Amino acid sequence: MCMSQKRRARRRFSWFRLGILVMAGYFCYVFIGQQTELARIRQETETVKSRMNEAVETNNNLTAEKEKLSTAAYIEKVAREQLGLVKPGEVPYIPSR
């Protein structure tokens, strides 16, 4: 081999290749960072959705309870069971334990 061929065979330091390598590394870093952030946001979204579903279910239960409380029969039932109230002329029955 002659001297010019040896020089061609030996690789020179290239700023262009270094720049491309640095940019590719930076893009990989940014991509991985964004993917982890998106995964965190998806998890948080699922948590918020489940809490929202629980709140909607609780709201529906409370709305049904509110509607029951507006009926006279339910009010009487609650007054008799929880408060121990009786109608005039009735004898209260208290079971022994």
MIFI-216126 format. One line per 4 residues: number of its first residue (from 1); for each residue x, y, z of N, C-alpha, C. Coordinates in steps of 0.05 Angstrom, whole numbers. Layout:
NUM) X:Y:Z:X:Y:Z:X:Y:Z; ...
# end
This chain:
1) 17:-24:0:0:0:0:18:25:0; 8:44:-14:25:68:-14:15:87:8; 28:108:12:23:127:34:-5:140:32; -14:146:8:-40:159:5:-63:140:12
5) -59:114:6:-80:95:13:-82:91:43; -59:92:57:-59:89:86:-74:112:99; -70:136:88:-84:159:99:-114:157:95; -123:147:73:-151:143:68:-163:122:86
9) -148:101:91:-157:79:108:-160:89:137; -144:107:146:-146:118:173:-168:139:174; -186:136:193:-209:154:195:-200:179:209; -210:201:199:-204:227:211:-228:234:230
13) -222:252:249:-242:262:267:-261:280:251; -287:275:253:-306:291:238:-325:305:257; -325:332:256:-344:347:272:-373:342:263; -377:338:238:-403:333:228:-415:307:240
17) -399:286:240:-409:261:252:-414:264:282; -397:278:296:-401:283:324:-426:299:329; -431:319:312:-456:334:315:-481:317:310; -480:300:290:-503:282:284:-507:263:308
21) -485:253:319:-487:234:341:-499:249:366; -490:273:371:-501:288:394:-531:294:390; -538:302:365:-566:308:360:-583:283:362; -574:260:353:-589:235:355:-592:228:385
25) -571:231:400:-573:226:429:-593:244:443; -593:269:435:-612:289:447:-640:281:440; -645:274:414:-672:267:406:-682:242:421; -664:223:425:-671:199:440:-678:206:469
29) -662:224:481:-668:232:508:-695:246:510; -701:264:492:-726:279:492:-749:259:487; -746:241:468:-767:221:462:-774:204:487; -753:194:500:-758:178:524:-771:194:546
33) -762:218:549:-774:236:569:-804:241:564; -810:246:539:-838:251:532:-855:226:536; -844:202:529:-860:178:533:-865:172:562; -846:177:580:-851:173:608:-871:193:619
37) -870:218:609:-889:238:618:-917:230:608; -920:221:583:-946:212:573:-957:188:589; -939:170:597:-948:147:613:-958:156:640; -945:176:652:-954:187:678:-980:201:675
41) -984:216:653:-1009:230:649:-1032:210:644; -1026:189:629:-1047:168:624:-1056:155:650; -1036:149:668:-1043:137:693:-1059:156:710; -1052:182:710:-1067:201:726:-1095:205:714
45) -1098:203:688:-1124:205:675:-1142:182:684; -1131:158:685:-1146:135:693:-1155:138:722; -1137:148:739:-1144:152:767:-1167:173:770; -1165:194:755:-1186:215:756:-1212:204:745
49) -1211:188:724:-1236:177:713:-1249:158:733; -1234:142:747:-1245:124:767:-1257:140:790; -1244:161:799:-1255:178:820:-1280:192:811; -1281:200:786:-1304:213:775:-1328:194:774
53) -1323:169:766:-1344:149:765:-1355:143:793; -1337:142:813:-1346:138:840:-1363:162:850; -1355:186:842:-1370:210:850:-1398:211:837; -1399:202:811:-1425:201:797:-1443:181:810
57) -1432:158:818:-1448:137:831:-1458:147:858; -1441:160:873:-1449:171:899:-1471:192:895; -1468:209:875:-1487:229:869:-1514:217:862; -1514:196:845:-1539:182:838:-1552:170:862
61) -1537:158:880:-1548:146:904:-1560:168:922; -1546:190:925:-1557:212:941:-1582:225:929; -1583:227:903:-1606:237:889:-1630:219:894; -1625:193:892:-1647:173:897:-1656:175:926
65) -1638:178:944:-1645:181:973:-1661:207:977; -1653:228:964:-1668:253:966:-1696:251:956; -1700:236:934:-1727:233:923:-1743:215:942; -1731:195:955:-1745:178:974:-1754:195:998
69) -1737:213:1007:-1743:229:1030:-1766:248:1026; -1774:253:1001:-1796:271:996:-1823:256:997; -1823:230:1000:-1848:215:1002:-1856:211:1031; -1882:213:1037:-1892:211:1064:-1887:183:1076
73) -1890:162:1060:-1886:135:1070:-1857:131:1080; -1838:141:1065:-1810:137:1073:-1804:154:1098; -1815:178:1100:-1810:194:1123:-1822:180:1148; -1846:169:1145:-1858:154:1168:-1840:130:1175
77) -1831:116:1156:-1814:92:1161:-1789:100:1176; -1775:121:1167:-1751:131:1181:-1757:140:1209; -1779:154:1212:-1787:164:1239:-1792:141:1258; -1805:121:1248:-1811:98:1265:-1786:81:1272
81) -1769:76:1252:-1746:59:1256:-1723:72:1270; -1716:96:1261:-1692:109:1272:-1698:126:1297; -1721:139:1297:-1727:157:1319:-1745:145:1340; -1758:122:1334:-1775:109:1353:-1801:123:1358
85) -1810:139:1339:-1836:153:1342:-1859:135:1336; -1882:141:1349:-1906:125:1345:-1929:144:1340; -1951:133:1328:-1975:149:1323:-1991:150:1349; -2008:171:1352:-2024:172:1376:-2041:147:1379
89) -2042:136:1402:-2058:112:1408:-2043:86:1404; -2019:87:1392:-2003:62:1389:-1985:58:1413; -1980:33:1418:-1962:26:1440:-1935:18:1427; -1913:32:1436:-1887:25:1424:-1878:-2:1432
93) -1866:-17:1414:-1856:-44:1420:-1826:-42:1417; -1813:-48:1439:-1784:-48:1440:-1775:-77:1446; -1762:-91:1427:-1753:-118:1432:-1730:-119:1452; -1730:-138:1470:-1709:-141:1489:-1685:-155:1475
97) -1662:-148:1484:-1638:-159:1472:-1625:-180:1489
# end
